[in-house]
Amino acid sequence: MKEQGEREVGRMIEQRLVEAGLQSIDLERLAKGDPRKVEIAKEVRTKTSVPLSFVARELSMGTSMYVSKLTNRDDQRPRISS
């Protein structure tokens, strides 16, 4: 089951890379926090349950903690209390 989810995510990542005009070989030369990588990671995070460590490894983004920080940025807006 885990392997099937990882294969599905691999296909999702490949599709998004093609749409961004990139290839998987480009991932290592891009910055860990490249906006295109972050957008792909956000989509994977919302649509699947694979571990962030898998996402970090597949997208060459460093650690799972870094992926978590980058993909949660939109959720960290200041909240206005009433």
C-alpha positions in Angstrom: 0.0 0.0 0.0 2.8 2.4 1.0 4.7 1.7 -2.3 1.5 2.3 -4.3 1.1 5.7 -2.7 4.7 6.6 -3.3 4.4 5.6 -7.0 1.2 7.7 -7.3 3.0 10.7 -5.8 6.0 10.1 -8.1 3.6 10.3 -11.1 2.0 13.4 -9.7 5.4 15.1 -9.2 6.5 14.1 -12.7 3.3 15.6 -14.2 3.8 18.9 -12.3 7.4 19.1 -13.3 6.4 18.7 -17.0 3.8 21.5 -16.5 6.6 23.7 -15.0 8.9 23.0 -17.9 11.3 21.0 -15.6 12.7 17.5 -15.5 13.5 15.5 -12.4 17.2 16.0 -13.0 16.6 19.8 -12.5 15.4 19.3 -8.9 18.9 19.0 -7.4 20.2 22.2 -9.1 17.2 24.3 -7.9 17.1 25.9 -4.5 15.5 23.7 -1.8 12.8 26.4 -1.4 12.2 27.0 -5.1 8.6 28.2 -5.5 7.8 25.5 -8.0 9.0 22.8 -5.6 7.0 24.4 -2.8 3.8 24.4 -4.9 4.3 20.8 -5.8 5.0 19.9 -2.2 1.8 21.7 -1.1 -0.3 19.8 -3.6 1.3 16.4 -2.6 0.7 17.3 1.1 -3.0 18.1 0.6 -3.9 15.3 -1.8 -1.9 12.4 -0.3 -0.7 10.9 3.0 2.9 10.2 2.1 5.4 11.2 4.7 7.0 14.6 4.3 10.4 12.9 4.4 9.4 11.2 1.1 8.4 14.5 -0.4 11.6 16.2 0.8 13.7 13.4 -0.8 11.7 13.3 -4.1 11.9 17.0 -4.6 15.4 17.5 -3.2 14.1 19.9 -0.6 16.3 19.0 2.4 14.5 17.8 5.5 10.9 17.1 6.3 10.9 19.9 8.8 11.9 22.4 6.1 9.1 21.1 3.8 6.6 21.5 6.6 7.7 25.0 7.2 7.5 26.0 3.6 4.1 24.3 3.0 2.6 25.8 6.1 3.6 29.4 5.3 0.1 30.4 4.1 -1.4 29.0 7.3 0.7 31.2 9.5 -0.9 34.5 8.8 -1.6 36.6 11.9 -5.0 35.9 13.3 -7.2 38.7 14.4 -8.8 38.0 17.7 -12.2 39.5 18.5 
